[in-house]
Amino acid sequence: MTTVPAPTVPAGRGRAREIGHLTLEPDGATCQCGGRGCLETAIGAEALVQRVRQSRPRAGAADFEHLEDVVRAAKEHDRSACG
Ligand SMILES: [Zn+2]
């Protein structure tokens, strides 16, 4: 059986060392860890909620406060929740 080694995130300057903080875009959005363009800023729960909110300008912000709200809307076949 062949195993694939888990990706590693270089340590440095107090940044968290987890996969969500792997840099995707060096000039990307600022992350809560202090880095820029982390995976978290692209597909983290908060990033996904933000993308849905931006795609639904008429919906109230309260409609999508948490990722669970987006998942619920997607399960209800609300296409706008799918970004
Ligand atoms: Zn980060």
PDB file of the backbone (N, CA, C, O) and the ligand in Angstrom, with CONECT records:
HET     ZN  A 101       1
ATOM      1  N   MET A   1       0.844  -1.172   0.000  1.00  0.00           N
ATOM      2  CA  MET A   1       0.000   0.000   0.000  1.00  0.00           C
ATOM      3  C   MET A   1       0.894   1.240   0.000  1.00  0.00           C
ATOM      4  O   MET A   1       1.838   1.337   0.784  1.00  0.00           O
ATOM      5  N   THR A   2       0.586   2.176  -0.882  1.00  0.00           N
ATOM      6  CA  THR A   2       1.348   3.412  -0.972  1.00  0.00           C
ATOM      7  C   THR A   2       0.654   4.502  -0.170  1.00  0.00           C
ATOM      8  O   THR A   2      -0.560   4.685  -0.270  1.00  0.00           O
ATOM      9  N   THR A   3       1.413   5.204   0.603  1.00  0.00           N
ATOM     10  CA  THR A   3       0.839   6.314   1.362  1.00  0.00           C
ATOM     11  C   THR A   3       1.392   7.625   0.834  1.00  0.00           C
ATOM     12  O   THR A   3       2.531   7.700   0.374  1.00  0.00           O
ATOM     13  N   VAL A   4       0.584   8.628   0.907  1.00  0.00           N
ATOM     14  CA  VAL A   4       0.990   9.960   0.471  1.00  0.00           C
ATOM     15  C   VAL A   4       1.304  10.766   1.718  1.00  0.00           C
ATOM     16  O   VAL A   4       0.465  10.871   2.613  1.00  0.00           O
ATOM     17  N   PRO A   5       2.498  11.335   1.792  1.00  0.00           N
ATOM     18  CA  PRO A   5       2.821  12.115   2.990  1.00  0.00           C
ATOM     19  C   PRO A   5       1.934  13.347   3.120  1.00  0.00           C
ATOM     20  O   PRO A   5       1.594  13.992   2.129  1.00  0.00           O
ATOM     21  N   ALA A   6       1.572  13.657   4.339  1.00  0.00           N
ATOM     22  CA  ALA A   6       0.752  14.841   4.591  1.00  0.00           C
ATOM     23  C   ALA A   6       1.553  16.093   4.258  1.00  0.00           C
ATOM     24  O   ALA A   6       2.751  16.157   4.535  1.00  0.00           O
ATOM     25  N   PRO A   7       0.902  17.080   3.668  1.00  0.00           N
ATOM     26  CA  PRO A   7       1.617  18.320   3.379  1.00  0.00           C
ATOM     27  C   PRO A   7       2.050  19.006   4.675  1.00  0.00           C
ATOM     28  O   PRO A   7       1.373  18.917   5.700  1.00  0.00           O
ATOM     29  N   THR A   8       3.139  19.660   4.608  1.00  0.00           N
ATOM     30  CA  THR A   8       3.619  20.375   5.785  1.00  0.00           C
ATOM     31  C   THR A   8       3.584  21.868   5.525  1.00  0.00           C
ATOM     32  O   THR A   8       3.713  22.322   4.388  1.00  0.00           O
ATOM     33  N   VAL A   9       3.411  22.598   6.565  1.00  0.00           N
ATOM     34  CA  VAL A   9       3.388  24.053   6.488  1.00  0.00           C
ATOM     35  C   VAL A   9       4.640  24.553   7.188  1.00  0.00           C
ATOM     36  O   VAL A   9       4.860  24.244   8.359  1.00  0.00           O
ATOM     37  N   PRO A  10       5.444  25.306   6.500  1.00  0.00           N
ATOM     38  CA  PRO A  10       6.669  25.798   7.139  1.00  0.00           C
ATOM     39  C   PRO A  10       6.366  26.618   8.390  1.00  0.00           C
ATOM     40  O   PRO A  10       5.426  27.413   8.424  1.00  0.00           O
ATOM     41  N   ALA A  11       7.168  26.409   9.391  1.00  0.00           N
ATOM     42  CA  ALA A  11       7.033  27.197  10.615  1.00  0.00           C
ATOM     43  C   ALA A  11       7.603  28.584  10.373  1.00  0.00           C
ATOM     44  O   ALA A  11       8.469  28.771   9.518  1.00  0.00           O
ATOM     45  N   GLY A  12       7.119  29.534  11.115  1.00  0.00           N
ATOM     46  CA  GLY A  12       7.738  30.835  10.977  1.00  0.00           C
ATOM     47  C   GLY A  12       6.964  31.928  11.643  1.00  0.00           C
ATOM     48  O   GLY A  12       5.737  31.985  11.559  1.00  0.00           O
ATOM     49  N   ARG A  13       7.654  32.760  12.277  1.00  0.00           N
ATOM     50  CA  ARG A  13       7.129  33.992  12.866  1.00  0.00           C
ATOM     51  C   ARG A  13       5.798  33.826  13.603  1.00  0.00           C
ATOM     52  O   ARG A  13       4.916  34.677  13.488  1.00  0.00           O
ATOM     53  N   GLY A  14       5.655  32.772  14.331  1.00  0.00           N
ATOM     54  CA  GLY A  14       4.490  32.603  15.182  1.00  0.00           C
ATOM     55  C   GLY A  14       3.219  32.209  14.459  1.00  0.00           C
ATOM     56  O   GLY A  14       2.158  32.152  15.081  1.00  0.00           O
ATOM     57  N   ARG A  15       3.292  31.939  13.185  1.00  0.00           N
ATOM     58  CA  ARG A  15       2.089  31.542  12.454  1.00  0.00           C
ATOM     59  C   ARG A  15       1.676  30.140  12.855  1.00  0.00           C
ATOM     60  O   ARG A  15       2.497  29.293  13.208  1.00  0.00           O
ATOM     61  N   ALA A  16       0.387  29.930  12.787  1.00  0.00           N
ATOM     62  CA  ALA A  16      -0.138  28.599  13.085  1.00  0.00           C
ATOM     63  C   ALA A  16       0.400  27.622  12.049  1.00  0.00           C
ATOM     64  O   ALA A  16       0.635  28.000  10.901  1.00  0.00           O
ATOM     65  N   ARG A  17       0.592  26.389  12.442  1.00  0.00           N
ATOM     66  CA  ARG A  17       1.117  25.381  11.532  1.00  0.00           C
ATOM     67  C   ARG A  17       0.042  24.365  11.215  1.00  0.00           C
ATOM     68  O   ARG A  17       0.171  23.200  11.590  1.00  0.00           O
ATOM     69  N   GLU A  18      -0.973  24.759  10.559  1.00  0.00           N
ATOM     70  CA  GLU A  18      -1.999  23.810  10.152  1.00  0.00           C
ATOM     71  C   GLU A  18      -2.303  24.040   8.680  1.00  0.00           C
ATOM     72  O   GLU A  18      -1.978  25.089   8.123  1.00  0.00           O
ATOM     73  N   ILE A  19      -2.921  23.060   8.066  1.00  0.00           N
ATOM     74  CA  ILE A  19      -3.124  23.082   6.623  1.00  0.00           C
ATOM     75  C   ILE A  19      -3.925  24.303   6.161  1.00  0.00           C
ATOM     76  O   ILE A  19      -3.716  24.787   5.049  1.00  0.00           O
ATOM     77  N   GLY A  20      -4.825  24.801   6.984  1.00  0.00           N
ATOM     78  CA  GLY A  20      -5.625  25.960   6.611  1.00  0.00           C
ATOM     79  C   GLY A  20      -4.803  27.219   6.389  1.00  0.00           C
ATOM     80  O   GLY A  20      -5.272  28.190   5.796  1.00  0.00           O
ATOM     81  N   HIS A  21      -3.576  27.183   6.874  1.00  0.00           N
ATOM     82  CA  HIS A  21      -2.730  28.362   6.740  1.00  0.00           C
ATOM     83  C   HIS A  21      -1.597  28.158   5.739  1.00  0.00           C
ATOM     84  O   HIS A  21      -0.592  28.869   5.756  1.00  0.00           O
ATOM     85  N   LEU A  22      -1.783  27.186   4.882  1.00  0.00           N
ATOM     86  CA  LEU A  22      -0.887  26.991   3.758  1.00  0.00           C
ATOM     87  C   LEU A  22      -1.160  28.121   2.763  1.00  0.00           C
ATOM     88  O   LEU A  22      -2.318  28.369   2.425  1.00  0.00           O
ATOM     89  N   THR A  23      -0.150  28.789   2.303  1.00  0.00           N
ATOM     90  CA  THR A  23      -0.330  29.928   1.416  1.00  0.00           C
ATOM     91  C   THR A  23      -0.691  29.489   0.001  1.00  0.00           C
ATOM     92  O   THR A  23       0.039  28.730  -0.635  1.00  0.00           O
ATOM     93  N   LEU A  24      -1.826  29.979  -0.475  1.00  0.00           N
ATOM     94  CA  LEU A  24      -2.247  29.737  -1.852  1.00  0.00           C
ATOM     95  C   LEU A  24      -1.886  30.914  -2.739  1.00  0.00           C
ATOM     96  O   LEU A  24      -1.392  30.745  -3.854  1.00  0.00           O
ATOM     97  N   GLU A  25      -2.141  32.109  -2.224  1.00  0.00           N
ATOM     98  CA  GLU A  25      -1.893  33.315  -2.993  1.00  0.00           C
ATOM     99  C   GLU A  25      -1.081  34.273  -2.120  1.00  0.00           C
ATOM    100  O   GLU A  25      -1.625  34.863  -1.186  1.00  0.00           O
ATOM    101  N   PRO A  26       0.194  34.434  -2.406  1.00  0.00           N
ATOM    102  CA  PRO A  26       1.023  35.298  -1.561  1.00  0.00           C
ATOM    103  C   PRO A  26       0.491  36.723  -1.413  1.00  0.00           C
ATOM    104  O   PRO A  26       0.740  37.368  -0.395  1.00  0.00           O
ATOM    105  N   ASP A  27      -0.219  37.211  -2.388  1.00  0.00           N
ATOM    106  CA  ASP A  27      -0.776  38.563  -2.317  1.00  0.00           C
ATOM    107  C   ASP A  27      -2.285  38.525  -2.026  1.00  0.00           C
ATOM    108  O   ASP A  27      -2.989  39.506  -2.269  1.00  0.00           O
ATOM    109  N   GLY A  28      -2.766  37.418  -1.518  1.00  0.00           N
ATOM    110  CA  GLY A  28      -4.199  37.252  -1.261  1.00  0.00           C
ATOM    111  C   GLY A  28      -4.666  37.997  -0.027  1.00  0.00           C
ATOM    112  O   GLY A  28      -3.943  38.806   0.554  1.00  0.00           O
ATOM    113  N   ALA A  29      -5.893  37.699   0.353  1.00  0.00           N
ATOM    114  CA  ALA A  29      -6.519  38.363   1.504  1.00  0.00           C
ATOM    115  C   ALA A  29      -5.755  38.070   2.790  1.00  0.00           C
ATOM    116  O   ALA A  29      -5.126  37.023   2.941  1.00  0.00           O
ATOM    117  N   THR A  30      -5.830  39.023   3.705  1.00  0.00           N
ATOM    118  CA  THR A  30      -5.193  38.855   5.005  1.00  0.00           C
ATOM    119  C   THR A  30      -5.966  37.835   5.823  1.00  0.00           C
ATOM    120  O   THR A  30      -7.195  37.866   5.885  1.00  0.00           O
ATOM    121  N   CYS A  31      -5.243  36.952   6.432  1.00  0.00           N
ATOM    122  CA  CYS A  31      -5.835  35.879   7.239  1.00  0.00           C
ATOM    123  C   CYS A  31      -5.774  36.259   8.719  1.00  0.00           C
ATOM    124  O   CYS A  31      -4.993  37.120   9.124  1.00  0.00           O
ATOM    125  N   GLN A  32      -6.615  35.599   9.515  1.00  0.00           N
ATOM    126  CA  GLN A  32      -6.613  35.850  10.960  1.00  0.00           C
ATOM    127  C   GLN A  32      -5.285  35.475  11.617  1.00  0.00           C
ATOM    128  O   GLN A  32      -4.990  35.930  12.722  1.00  0.00           O
ATOM    129  N   CYS A  33      -4.481  34.646  10.942  1.00  0.00           N
ATOM    130  CA  CYS A  33      -3.183  34.249  11.501  1.00  0.00           C
ATOM    131  C   CYS A  33      -2.123  35.312  11.260  1.00  0.00           C
ATOM    132  O   CYS A  33      -1.019  35.233  11.799  1.00  0.00           O
ATOM    133  N   GLY A  34      -2.462  36.301  10.453  1.00  0.00           N
ATOM    134  CA  GLY A  34      -1.505  37.345  10.133  1.00  0.00           C
ATOM    135  C   GLY A  34      -0.850  37.158   8.780  1.00  0.00           C
ATOM    136  O   GLY A  34      -0.190  38.063   8.270  1.00  0.00           O
ATOM    137  N   GLY A  35      -1.030  35.997   8.209  1.00  0.00           N
ATOM    138  CA  GLY A  35      -0.472  35.737   6.887  1.00  0.00           C
ATOM    139  C   GLY A  35      -1.382  36.274   5.793  1.00  0.00           C
ATOM    140  O   GLY A  35      -2.403  36.904   6.069  1.00  0.00           O
ATOM    141  N   ARG A  36      -1.005  36.020   4.570  1.00  0.00           N
ATOM    142  CA  ARG A  36      -1.809  36.453   3.425  1.00  0.00           C
ATOM    143  C   ARG A  36      -2.045  35.268   2.497  1.00  0.00           C
ATOM    144  O   ARG A  36      -1.173  34.426   2.285  1.00  0.00           O
ATOM    145  N   GLY A  37      -3.272  35.235   1.948  1.00  0.00           N
ATOM    146  CA  GLY A  37      -3.599  34.239   0.945  1.00  0.00           C
ATOM    147  C   GLY A  37      -3.620  32.807   1.434  1.00  0.00           C
ATOM    148  O   GLY A  37      -3.398  31.882   0.653  1.00  0.00           O
ATOM    149  N   CYS A  38      -3.882  32.612   2.708  1.00  0.00           N
ATOM    150  CA  CYS A  38      -3.952  31.254   3.253  1.00  0.00           C
ATOM    151  C   CYS A  38      -5.136  30.500   2.654  1.00  0.00           C
ATOM    152  O   CYS A  38      -6.105  31.106   2.196  1.00  0.00           O
ATOM    153  N   LEU A  39      -5.048  29.201   2.662  1.00  0.00           N
ATOM    154  CA  LEU A  39      -6.155  28.353   2.229  1.00  0.00           C
ATOM    155  C   LEU A  39      -7.436  28.738   2.962  1.00  0.00           C
ATOM    156  O   LEU A  39      -8.517  28.735   2.374  1.00  0.00           O
ATOM    157  N   GLU A  40      -7.314  29.066   4.229  1.00  0.00           N
ATOM    158  CA  GLU A  40      -8.458  29.465   5.057  1.00  0.00           C
ATOM    159  C   GLU A  40      -9.199  30.673   4.459  1.00  0.00           C
ATOM    160  O   GLU A  40     -10.425  30.749   4.550  1.00  0.00           O
ATOM    161  N   THR A  41      -8.474  31.603   3.859  1.00  0.00           N
ATOM    162  CA  THR A  41      -9.106  32.794   3.289  1.00  0.00           C
ATOM    163  C   THR A  41      -9.843  32.486   1.991  1.00  0.00           C
ATOM    164  O   THR A  41     -10.645  33.294   1.522  1.00  0.00           O
ATOM    165  N   ALA A  42      -9.574  31.324   1.416  1.00  0.00           N
ATOM    166  CA  ALA A  42     -10.235  30.946   0.163  1.00  0.00           C
ATOM    167  C   ALA A  42     -11.405  30.002   0.390  1.00  0.00           C
ATOM    168  O   ALA A  42     -12.467  30.174  -0.209  1.00  0.00           O
ATOM    169  N   ILE A  43     -11.220  29.001   1.253  1.00  0.00           N
ATOM    170  CA  ILE A  43     -12.273  28.003   1.408  1.00  0.00           C
ATOM    171  C   ILE A  43     -12.625  27.713   2.864  1.00  0.00           C
ATOM    172  O   ILE A  43     -13.302  26.725   3.149  1.00  0.00           O
ATOM    173  N   GLY A  44     -12.186  28.543   3.771  1.00  0.00           N
ATOM    174  CA  GLY A  44     -12.574  28.387   5.165  1.00  0.00           C
ATOM    175  C   GLY A  44     -14.046  28.733   5.339  1.00  0.00           C
ATOM    176  O   GLY A  44     -14.648  29.342   4.454  1.00  0.00           O
ATOM    177  N   ALA A  45     -14.623  28.356   6.452  1.00  0.00           N
ATOM    178  CA  ALA A  45     -16.047  28.587   6.700  1.00  0.00           C
ATOM    179  C   ALA A  45     -16.420  30.053   6.525  1.00  0.00           C
ATOM    180  O   ALA A  45     -17.407  30.364   5.858  1.00  0.00           O
ATOM    181  N   GLU A  46     -15.654  30.946   7.109  1.00  0.00           N
ATOM    182  CA  GLU A  46     -15.966  32.378   7.017  1.00  0.00           C
ATOM    183  C   GLU A  46     -15.873  32.870   5.574  1.00  0.00           C
ATOM    184  O   GLU A  46     -16.691  33.679   5.138  1.00  0.00           O
ATOM    185  N   ALA A  47     -14.875  32.382   4.835  1.00  0.00           N
ATOM    186  CA  ALA A  47     -14.712  32.783   3.432  1.00  0.00           C
ATOM    187  C   ALA A  47     -15.900  32.309   2.598  1.00  0.00           C
ATOM    188  O   ALA A  47     -16.379  33.036   1.728  1.00  0.00           O
ATOM    189  N   LEU A  48     -16.372  31.100   2.861  1.00  0.00           N
ATOM    190  CA  LEU A  48     -17.509  30.574   2.102  1.00  0.00           C
ATOM    191  C   LEU A  48     -18.780  31.368   2.394  1.00  0.00           C
ATOM    192  O   LEU A  48     -19.556  31.663   1.485  1.00  0.00           O
ATOM    193  N   VAL A  49     -18.989  31.711   3.664  1.00  0.00           N
ATOM    194  CA  VAL A  49     -20.165  32.507   4.031  1.00  0.00           C
ATOM    195  C   VAL A  49     -20.091  33.877   3.349  1.00  0.00           C
ATOM    196  O   VAL A  49     -21.092  34.371   2.832  1.00  0.00           O
ATOM    197  N   GLN A  50     -18.923  34.475   3.352  1.00  0.00           N
ATOM    198  CA  GLN A  50     -18.752  35.782   2.698  1.00  0.00           C
ATOM    199  C   GLN A  50     -19.074  35.709   1.211  1.00  0.00           C
ATOM    200  O   GLN A  50     -19.737  36.594   0.671  1.00  0.00           O
ATOM    201  N   ARG A  51     -18.604  34.650   0.549  1.00  0.00           N
ATOM    202  CA  ARG A  51     -18.858  34.499  -0.888  1.00  0.00           C
ATOM    203  C   ARG A  51     -20.347  34.364  -1.174  1.00  0.00           C
ATOM    204  O   ARG A  51     -20.843  34.928  -2.150  1.00  0.00           O
ATOM    205  N   VAL A  52     -21.058  33.630  -0.341  1.00  0.00           N
ATOM    206  CA  VAL A  52     -22.503  33.479  -0.542  1.00  0.00           C
ATOM    207  C   VAL A  52     -23.197  34.814  -0.301  1.00  0.00           C
ATOM    208  O   VAL A  52     -24.092  35.200  -1.053  1.00  0.00           O
ATOM    209  N   ARG A  53     -22.781  35.517   0.750  1.00  0.00           N
ATOM    210  CA  ARG A  53     -23.386  36.837   1.031  1.00  0.00           C
ATOM    211  C   ARG A  53     -23.189  37.783  -0.150  1.00  0.00           C
ATOM    212  O   ARG A  53     -24.105  38.514  -0.526  1.00  0.00           O
ATOM    213  N   GLN A  54     -21.998  37.767  -0.729  1.00  0.00           N
ATOM    214  CA  GLN A  54     -21.716  38.665  -1.847  1.00  0.00           C
ATOM    215  C   GLN A  54     -22.487  38.275  -3.098  1.00  0.00           C
ATOM    216  O   GLN A  54     -22.779  39.123  -3.941  1.00  0.00           O
ATOM    217  N   SER A  55     -22.816  37.002  -3.219  1.00  0.00           N
ATOM    218  CA  SER A  55     -23.559  36.562  -4.396  1.00  0.00           C
ATOM    219  C   SER A  55     -25.055  36.798  -4.242  1.00  0.00           C
ATOM    220  O   SER A  55     -25.812  36.654  -5.202  1.00  0.00           O
ATOM    221  N   ARG A  56     -25.484  37.165  -3.026  1.00  0.00           N
ATOM    222  CA  ARG A  56     -26.909  37.406  -2.753  1.00  0.00           C
ATOM    223  C   ARG A  56     -27.088  38.792  -2.153  1.00  0.00           C
ATOM    224  O   ARG A  56     -27.445  38.908  -0.981  1.00  0.00           O
ATOM    225  N   PRO A  57     -26.848  39.842  -2.922  1.00  0.00           N
ATOM    226  CA  PRO A  57     -26.920  41.185  -2.351  1.00  0.00           C
ATOM    227  C   PRO A  57     -28.289  41.558  -1.792  1.00  0.00           C
ATOM    228  O   PRO A  57     -28.389  42.430  -0.929  1.00  0.00           O
ATOM    229  N   ARG A  58     -29.321  40.919  -2.265  1.00  0.00           N
ATOM    230  CA  ARG A  58     -30.662  41.263  -1.771  1.00  0.00           C
ATOM    231  C   ARG A  58     -31.013  40.554  -0.469  1.00  0.00           C
ATOM    232  O   ARG A  58     -31.878  41.009   0.279  1.00  0.00           O
ATOM    233  N   ALA A  59     -30.359  39.468  -0.210  1.00  0.00           N
ATOM    234  CA  ALA A  59     -30.656  38.727   1.021  1.00  0.00           C
ATOM    235  C   ALA A  59     -30.075  39.476   2.210  1.00  0.00           C
ATOM    236  O   ALA A  59     -29.046  40.142   2.092  1.00  0.00           O
ATOM    237  N   GLY A  60     -30.721  39.368   3.329  1.00  0.00           N
ATOM    238  CA  GLY A  60     -30.205  39.989   4.531  1.00  0.00           C
ATOM    239  C   GLY A  60     -28.967  39.258   5.012  1.00  0.00           C
ATOM    240  O   GLY A  60     -28.861  38.040   4.865  1.00  0.00           O
ATOM    241  N   ALA A  61     -28.054  39.980   5.572  1.00  0.00           N
ATOM    242  CA  ALA A  61     -26.829  39.365   6.073  1.00  0.00           C
ATOM    243  C   ALA A  61     -27.142  38.300   7.114  1.00  0.00           C
ATOM    244  O   ALA A  61     -26.409  37.323   7.264  1.00  0.00           O
ATOM    245  N   ALA A  62     -28.253  38.506   7.836  1.00  0.00           N
ATOM    246  CA  ALA A  62     -28.618  37.549   8.877  1.00  0.00           C
ATOM    247  C   ALA A  62     -29.007  36.196   8.293  1.00  0.00           C
ATOM    248  O   ALA A  62     -29.022  35.191   9.003  1.00  0.00           O
ATOM    249  N   ASP A  63     -29.325  36.170   6.978  1.00  0.00           N
ATOM    250  CA  ASP A  63     -29.679  34.893   6.361  1.00  0.00           C
ATOM    251  C   ASP A  63     -28.521  33.908   6.384  1.00  0.00           C
ATOM    252  O   ASP A  63     -28.728  32.699   6.479  1.00  0.00           O
ATOM    253  N   PHE A  64     -27.316  34.422   6.298  1.00  0.00           N
ATOM    254  CA  PHE A  64     -26.146  33.567   6.235  1.00  0.00           C
ATOM    255  C   PHE A  64     -25.085  34.058   7.213  1.00  0.00           C
ATOM    256  O   PHE A  64     -24.121  34.718   6.824  1.00  0.00           O
ATOM    257  N   GLU A  65     -25.274  33.732   8.463  1.00  0.00           N
ATOM    258  CA  GLU A  65     -24.288  34.115   9.472  1.00  0.00           C
ATOM    259  C   GLU A  65     -23.214  33.064   9.636  1.00  0.00           C
ATOM    260  O   GLU A  65     -22.058  33.385   9.911  1.00  0.00           O
ATOM    261  N   HIS A  66     -23.594  31.803   9.469  1.00  0.00           N
ATOM    262  CA  HIS A  66     -22.678  30.691   9.719  1.00  0.00           C
ATOM    263  C   HIS A  66     -22.709  29.720   8.541  1.00  0.00           C
ATOM    264  O   HIS A  66     -23.640  29.719   7.735  1.00  0.00           O
ATOM    265  N   LEU A  67     -21.677  28.903   8.465  1.00  0.00           N
ATOM    266  CA  LEU A  67     -21.617  27.905   7.400  1.00  0.00           C
ATOM    267  C   LEU A  67     -22.835  26.987   7.429  1.00  0.00           C
ATOM    268  O   LEU A  67     -23.296  26.535   6.381  1.00  0.00           O
ATOM    269  N   GLU A  68     -23.351  26.714   8.607  1.00  0.00           N
ATOM    270  CA  GLU A  68     -24.538  25.856   8.716  1.00  0.00           C
ATOM    271  C   GLU A  68     -25.720  26.464   7.967  1.00  0.00           C
ATOM    272  O   GLU A  68     -26.538  25.731   7.410  1.00  0.00           O
ATOM    273  N   ASP A  69     -25.823  27.795   7.945  1.00  0.00           N
ATOM    274  CA  ASP A  69     -26.903  28.459   7.211  1.00  0.00           C
ATOM    275  C   ASP A  69     -26.762  28.205   5.707  1.00  0.00           C
ATOM    276  O   ASP A  69     -27.752  27.992   5.008  1.00  0.00           O
ATOM    277  N   VAL A  70     -25.528  28.231   5.228  1.00  0.00           N
ATOM    278  CA  VAL A  70     -25.268  27.985   3.810  1.00  0.00           C
ATOM    279  C   VAL A  70     -25.590  26.530   3.471  1.00  0.00           C
ATOM    280  O   VAL A  70     -26.209  26.248   2.445  1.00  0.00           O
ATOM    281  N   VAL A  71     -25.171  25.620   4.329  1.00  0.00           N
ATOM    282  CA  VAL A  71     -25.430  24.194   4.099  1.00  0.00           C
ATOM    283  C   VAL A  71     -26.940  23.930   4.086  1.00  0.00           C
ATOM    284  O   VAL A  71     -27.441  23.199   3.231  1.00  0.00           O
ATOM    285  N   ARG A  72     -27.655  24.528   5.036  1.00  0.00           N
ATOM    286  CA  ARG A  72     -29.107  24.358   5.101  1.00  0.00           C
ATOM    287  C   ARG A  72     -29.762  24.845   3.805  1.00  0.00           C
ATOM    288  O   ARG A  72     -30.610  24.156   3.238  1.00  0.00           O
ATOM    289  N   ALA A  73     -29.368  26.031   3.343  1.00  0.00           N
ATOM    290  CA  ALA A  73     -29.945  26.585   2.114  1.00  0.00           C
ATOM    291  C   ALA A  73     -29.621  25.694   0.913  1.00  0.00           C
ATOM    292  O   ALA A  73     -30.464  25.490   0.039  1.00  0.00           O
ATOM    293  N   ALA A  74     -28.410  25.172   0.877  1.00  0.00           N
ATOM    294  CA  ALA A  74     -28.043  24.277  -0.229  1.00  0.00           C
ATOM    295  C   ALA A  74     -28.888  23.013  -0.194  1.00  0.00           C
ATOM    296  O   ALA A  74     -29.320  22.527  -1.239  1.00  0.00           O
ATOM    297  N   LYS A  75     -29.128  22.477   0.997  1.00  0.00           N
ATOM    298  CA  LYS A  75     -29.968  21.283   1.123  1.00  0.00           C
ATOM    299  C   LYS A  75     -31.402  21.564   0.708  1.00  0.00           C
ATOM    300  O   LYS A  75     -32.129  20.666   0.283  1.00  0.00           O
ATOM    301  N   GLU A  76     -31.797  22.823   0.837  1.00  0.00           N
ATOM    302  CA  GLU A  76     -33.148  23.215   0.425  1.00  0.00           C
ATOM    303  C   GLU A  76     -33.176  23.615  -1.049  1.00  0.00           C
ATOM    304  O   GLU A  76     -34.151  24.185  -1.540  1.00  0.00           O
ATOM    305  N   HIS A  77     -32.087  23.302  -1.733  1.00  0.00           N
ATOM    306  CA  HIS A  77     -31.961  23.544  -3.170  1.00  0.00           C
ATOM    307  C   HIS A  77     -32.002  25.021  -3.537  1.00  0.00           C
ATOM    308  O   HIS A  77     -32.465  25.387  -4.617  1.00  0.00           O
ATOM    309  N   ASP A  78     -31.524  25.855  -2.647  1.00  0.00           N
ATOM    310  CA  ASP A  78     -31.388  27.291  -2.932  1.00  0.00           C
ATOM    311  C   ASP A  78     -30.089  27.450  -3.710  1.00  0.00           C
ATOM    312  O   ASP A  78     -29.003  27.425  -3.131  1.00  0.00           O
ATOM    313  N   ARG A  79     -30.205  27.613  -5.013  1.00  0.00           N
ATOM    314  CA  ARG A  79     -29.020  27.641  -5.878  1.00  0.00           C
ATOM    315  C   ARG A  79     -28.072  28.797  -5.523  1.00  0.00           C
ATOM    316  O   ARG A  79     -26.864  28.688  -5.734  1.00  0.00           O
ATOM    317  N   SER A  80     -28.598  29.876  -4.999  1.00  0.00           N
ATOM    318  CA  SER A  80     -27.714  30.996  -4.697  1.00  0.00           C
ATOM    319  C   SER A  80     -26.785  30.680  -3.531  1.00  0.00           C
ATOM    320  O   SER A  80     -25.776  31.362  -3.347  1.00  0.00           O
ATOM    321  N   ALA A  81     -27.106  29.667  -2.747  1.00  0.00           N
ATOM    322  CA  ALA A  81     -26.239  29.266  -1.636  1.00  0.00           C
ATOM    323  C   ALA A  81     -25.046  28.461  -2.140  1.00  0.00           C
ATOM    324  O   ALA A  81     -24.124  28.160  -1.382  1.00  0.00           O
ATOM    325  N   CYS A  82     -25.072  28.120  -3.407  1.00  0.00           N
ATOM    326  CA  CYS A  82     -23.988  27.313  -3.960  1.00  0.00           C
ATOM    327  C   CYS A  82     -22.938  28.170  -4.655  1.00  0.00           C
ATOM    328  O   CYS A  82     -22.063  27.651  -5.348  1.00  0.00           O
ATOM    329  N   GLY A  83     -23.027  29.472  -4.470  1.00  0.00           N
ATOM    330  CA  GLY A  83     -22.012  30.375  -4.956  1.00  0.00           C
ATOM    331  C   GLY A  83     -22.043  30.520  -6.423  1.00  0.00           C
ATOM    332  O   GLY A  83     -21.235  31.258  -6.987  1.00  0.00           O
TER     333      GLY A  83
HETATM  334 ZN    ZN A 101      -3.678  31.954   7.846  1.00  0.00          ZN2+
END
